[in-house]
Amino acid sequence: MRTPKIASHAPVATGLLRRTTQGLALAAAIGLAAVSQGAWAHAHIASSEPAAQATVEAPKSVRATFDSPLEGALSKLTVVDAKGTPVTQAKPELDAARKTLTLTVPTLAPGEYQANWVAVASDGHRTQGSFKFTVK
């Protein structure tokens, strides 16, 4: 009497387990990358007053609004004239939503000005930039 051979499914099961594990690891990595995108976002300027390149009457203040909350103690907004001289020594104020820096300026004479900003997002990432405007 012959004993029937028992077929082993171990190689098939091992391969299936390996592919499943690799697929789950890949899905987890993609998921973590997607979730962490918001956690590592930089603050970028969303709008300004005066608008970049605008010609305006002398503003009483200059504003820069960002797309992410800022760290007020580390974020800056300054305005300089065409020679690079600061127009005020005042510090900007950060609104309650922590997205808009407002700098009160004295009456600006006609001419070109540049607002320089440094934005430090809540996650600590720093961005910087500037925009120009003209006072008529």
PyMOL commands that set and color helices and strands:
alter all, ss='L'
color gray80, all
select helices_A, chain A and resi 10-39
alter helices_A, ss='H'
color red, helices_A
select strands_A, chain A and resi 45-49+55-56+61-66+76-81+93-94+100-104+111-120+126-135
alter strands_A, ss='S'
color yellow, strands_A
deselect
rebuild
show_as cartoon
